[in-house]
Amino acid sequence: MFNTTLRKAAVAVITLTIALPAPASAISLNRIQTTSDVTLVAQQRKEVPEKFKRKVVRLTTDEKPGTIIIDTNNKFLYYVEGNNRATRYGVGVGREGFGWSGVVKIGRKAEWPSWRPPAEMRRREAAKGHILPVVQEGGPDNPLGARAMYLYKGGRDTIFRIHGTNQPWTIGLNMSSGCIRMMNKDVEHLYERADIGSKVIVIGPGNRQGDVSFDDKGVDILRTIFGG
């Protein structure tokens, strides 16, 4: 009698446990959600190195406030603030054969942009067995991430962008087809500060950007501690 009662109680407990919803802590293990992107945990294979995380730095430059300087060799983007100040962001840049340099401008901006891979990219990837869409609407799974700033030269779209990414572990690497990748939270931060028409200097292969005077003197300790 006692054993029968015990078995019935055990079955009831197991049934109740299965029926109950998983706790919030368990559900959160399936996805990581930030203010701007949702990324599968399985994708989070690497942490972004500390040096590529956003920092305020002391930057000596002749460029005017509001200028963006992208050092593709060292994988840093600087937003010039004046008075030897800048915000430095880590970026992902073009892989071998896809690097470039020049002076361009932000021609337009978009939140959660749709992705239209160029025909050349679609052909190149199709040859590898990867079929890319003609258009992919914006969202957490879109390769352009949360924001995009479209780079123009002489009033024409260069096809290069500064954009977010749903692959944050690529920051600090040569992985793109020439676009400048940022973590979603960083591209959102830059997007709010950089205006259409802002000058963008891309330092990379070919030196087509010309002479650029800038010197990163490291983290601005006082601003980091006290802000401003």
Buried (B, 14 or more C-beta within 10 A) or exposed (E): EEEEEEEEEEEEEEEEEEEEEEEEEEEEEEEEEEEBBEBEEEEEEEEBEEEBBBBBBBBEBEBEEBBBBBBBEBBBBBBBBEEBBBBBBBBBBBEEEBBBBBBBBBBEBBEBBBBBBEEEBBEBBEEEEEEBEEEBEBBBBBBBBBBBBBBBBEEEEBBBBBBBBBBBBBBBBBBBBBBBBBBBBBBBBBBEEBEEEBBBBBBBBEEEBEEBEBEBEEEBEEBEEEEE
